[in-house]
């Protein structure tokens, strides 16, 4: 199991109350957490800023739980994901926007086919919202290592070489891992979307 030594040292410094370590934590992660939250909050910058702040605050309060078994930013993203869900629940809002991974054309096509701003039927609106929700559920259900590479590649925009360095492996191994992660996503999404089709058929017949 990989241990992220640099992140582990940083957390140790944070727990010791090192002011420079706190500055580094903020400088290296706030903007990235902001972008991570932004795509989950319908591009609402004020909400994303608030959620990123909440996530960092929670992380600082729970630093003692970090075991360096995943990258610190990956750990922060998990906290930010929960903070986003909590914020939406508190605001009484339903998540209707989600990151679409460009390498999944069947997913993008499914959502794009429902982009009918005017005269959208209630059934199509419901299907569009549910499809986008299911994409996020599928991403969240992936094994951590698969989720990591997809987040890094398609949300954070890291290159294959940068991801290889983070994983401490070769570019070919990274490409292979990314390909497996994509297939796993497609399989999970297909299962979830199949359940949605069944639910919609039942609704239409009721």
C-alpha positions as CSV (number, residue, x, y, z in Angstrom):
1,X,0.0,0.0,0.0
2,X,1.4,3.4,-1.0
3,X,2.2,5.8,1.7
4,X,2.3,9.5,0.8
5,X,5.4,10.6,2.8
6,X,5.4,14.3,1.9
7,X,1.7,14.6,2.8
8,X,2.3,12.7,6.0
9,X,5.1,15.1,7.0
10,X,2.9,18.1,6.2
11,X,0.1,16.7,8.4
12,X,2.6,16.1,11.2
13,X,3.7,19.7,11.0
14,X,0.1,20.8,11.0
15,X,-0.6,18.8,14.1
16,X,2.4,20.5,15.7
17,X,0.8,23.9,15.0
18,X,3.3,25.0,12.4
19,X,1.9,28.3,10.9
20,X,3.9,27.8,7.6
21,X,2.3,24.4,7.2
22,X,-1.1,25.8,7.5
23,X,-0.2,28.4,4.9
24,X,1.0,25.7,2.6
25,X,-2.2,23.6,3.2
26,X,-4.3,26.6,2.2
27,X,-2.2,27.7,-0.8
28,X,-1.9,24.2,-2.3
29,X,-5.5,23.1,-1.8
30,X,-8.0,25.8,-1.4
31,X,-8.3,26.7,-5.1
32,X,-8.4,23.0,-6.1
33,X,-11.1,22.3,-3.5
34,X,-13.0,25.4,-4.8
35,X,-13.0,24.0,-8.4
36,X,-13.9,20.5,-7.1
37,X,-16.9,22.0,-5.3
38,X,-17.8,24.4,-8.1
39,X,-18.6,21.6,-10.6
40,X,-20.9,20.0,-8.0
41,X,-22.7,23.2,-7.2
42,X,-24.1,24.3,-10.6
43,X,-21.1,26.7,-11.0
44,X,-22.2,28.8,-8.0
45,X,-18.9,30.5,-7.0
46,X,-20.2,31.8,-3.6
47,X,-21.5,28.4,-2.6
48,X,-18.2,26.7,-3.8
49,X,-16.1,29.1,-1.8
50,X,-18.2,28.5,1.3
51,X,-18.1,24.7,0.9
52,X,-14.3,24.7,0.2
53,X,-13.8,26.7,3.5
54,X,-16.1,24.2,5.3
55,X,-14.1,21.3,3.9
56,X,-10.7,22.7,5.0
57,X,-12.1,23.5,8.4
58,X,-13.4,20.0,8.9
59,X,-10.1,18.6,7.6
60,X,-8.1,20.6,10.1
61,X,-10.3,19.3,12.9
62,X,-9.8,15.7,11.7
63,X,-6.1,15.8,10.8
64,X,-5.4,13.1,13.4
65,X,-7.4,10.7,11.2
66,X,-5.3,11.0,8.1
67,X,-3.2,7.9,7.6
68,X,-1.3,8.9,4.4
69,X,-2.8,5.8,2.6
70,X,-4.1,8.1,-0.1
71,X,-3.0,11.5,-1.3
72,X,-3.9,14.3,1.1
73,X,-5.9,16.1,-1.6
74,X,-7.8,12.9,-2.3
75,X,-8.7,12.8,1.4
76,X,-9.7,16.4,1.3
77,X,-11.9,15.8,-1.7
78,X,-13.8,13.1,0.2
79,X,-14.4,15.6,3.0
80,X,-15.4,18.3,0.4
81,X,-17.8,15.8,-1.3
82,X,-19.6,15.3,2.1
83,X,-19.5,19.0,2.8
84,X,-21.2,19.7,-0.6
85,X,-23.9,17.2,0.1
86,X,-24.5,18.7,3.6
87,X,-24.6,22.2,2.1
88,X,-27.1,21.2,-0.6
89,X,-29.3,19.5,2.0
90,X,-29.2,22.6,4.3
91,X,-30.1,24.8,1.3
92,X,-32.9,22.5,0.3
93,X,-31.4,22.2,-3.2
94,X,-31.1,19.2,-5.4
95,X,-27.8,18.7,-7.2
96,X,-28.5,19.1,-10.9
97,X,-25.0,19.7,-12.2
98,X,-22.2,17.2,-12.4
99,X,-18.9,16.7,-14.1
100,X,-19.3,14.8,-17.3
101,X,-16.2,12.8,-18.1
102,X,-15.4,13.5,-21.8
103,X,-14.3,9.9,-22.5
104,X,-17.7,8.5,-21.8
105,X,-19.6,9.6,-25.0
106,X,-22.6,7.4,-24.2
107,X,-23.0,9.3,-20.9
108,X,-22.6,12.7,-22.4
109,X,-25.0,11.8,-25.3
110,X,-27.6,10.6,-22.8
111,X,-27.6,13.9,-21.0
112,X,-27.2,16.1,-24.1
113,X,-30.2,14.5,-25.7
114,X,-32.2,15.8,-22.8
115,X,-31.0,19.4,-23.1
116,X,-34.3,20.9,-24.2
117,X,-34.5,24.3,-22.3
118,X,-38.0,25.1,-23.7
119,X,-41.0,22.8,-23.5
120,X,-39.2,20.1,-21.6
121,X,-41.7,17.6,-20.3
122,X,-41.7,16.7,-16.6
123,X,-40.6,13.2,-17.5
124,X,-37.6,14.4,-19.5
125,X,-36.7,16.9,-16.8
126,X,-36.8,14.1,-14.2
127,X,-34.7,11.8,-16.3
128,X,-32.1,14.5,-17.0
129,X,-31.7,15.3,-13.3
130,X,-31.5,11.6,-12.4
131,X,-29.0,10.8,-15.1
132,X,-26.6,13.5,-13.9
133,X,-27.1,12.3,-10.3
134,X,-26.3,8.7,-11.3
135,X,-23.1,9.8,-13.0
136,X,-21.9,11.2,-9.7
137,X,-23.1,8.1,-7.8
138,X,-21.2,5.9,-10.2
139,X,-18.0,7.9,-9.8
140,X,-18.4,7.7,-6.0
141,X,-18.9,3.9,-6.1
142,X,-15.6,3.2,-7.8
143,X,-12.7,1.7,-5.9
144,X,-10.6,4.5,-4.3
145,X,-7.6,3.9,-6.7
146,X,-9.9,4.2,-9.8
147,X,-11.7,7.2,-8.3
148,X,-8.3,8.8,-7.7
149,X,-7.1,8.6,-11.3
150,X,-10.4,9.7,-12.8
151,X,-10.5,12.7,-10.4
152,X,-6.9,13.6,-11.2
153,X,-7.3,13.2,-15.0
154,X,-10.7,14.6,-15.7
155,X,-11.4,17.0,-12.8
156,X,-8.0,18.2,-11.8
157,X,-6.6,18.0,-15.3
158,X,-3.3,16.2,-14.5
159,X,-1.3,14.7,-17.4
160,X,-0.5,11.0,-17.5
161,X,3.1,11.8,-16.5
162,X,1.9,13.8,-13.5
163,X,-0.4,11.0,-12.5
164,X,2.4,8.5,-12.9
165,X,4.5,10.5,-10.6
166,X,1.8,10.6,-8.0
167,X,1.3,6.8,-8.2
168,X,5.1,6.2,-8.5
169,X,4.6,4.0,-11.5
170,X,5.3,4.1,-15.3
171,X,3.2,5.9,-17.9
172,X,2.0,2.6,-19.4
173,X,0.9,1.3,-16.0
174,X,-1.0,4.5,-15.5
175,X,-2.7,4.3,-18.9
176,X,-3.7,0.8,-18.1
177,X,-5.1,1.8,-14.7
178,X,-7.0,4.7,-16.2
179,X,-8.5,2.3,-18.9
180,X,-9.7,-0.1,-16.2
181,X,-11.2,2.8,-14.2
182,X,-13.1,4.0,-17.3
183,X,-14.5,0.5,-17.8
184,X,-15.5,0.2,-14.2
185,X,-17.2,3.5,-14.4
186,X,-19.1,2.5,-17.5
187,X,-20.2,-0.8,-15.9
188,X,-21.4,0.8,-12.7
189,X,-23.2,3.6,-14.7
190,X,-24.9,1.1,-17.0
191,X,-26.3,-0.8,-14.0
192,X,-27.6,2.4,-12.4
193,X,-29.0,3.8,-15.5
194,X,-30.8,0.5,-16.3
195,X,-32.5,0.8,-13.0
196,X,-33.6,4.3,-13.9
197,X,-35.1,3.2,-17.2
198,X,-37.1,0.5,-15.3
199,X,-38.3,3.2,-12.8
200,X,-39.4,5.5,-15.6
201,X,-41.2,2.7,-17.4
202,X,-43.1,1.9,-14.2
203,X,-44.0,5.6,-13.8
204,X,-45.2,5.9,-17.3
205,X,-47.5,2.9,-16.9
206,X,-48.9,4.0,-13.6
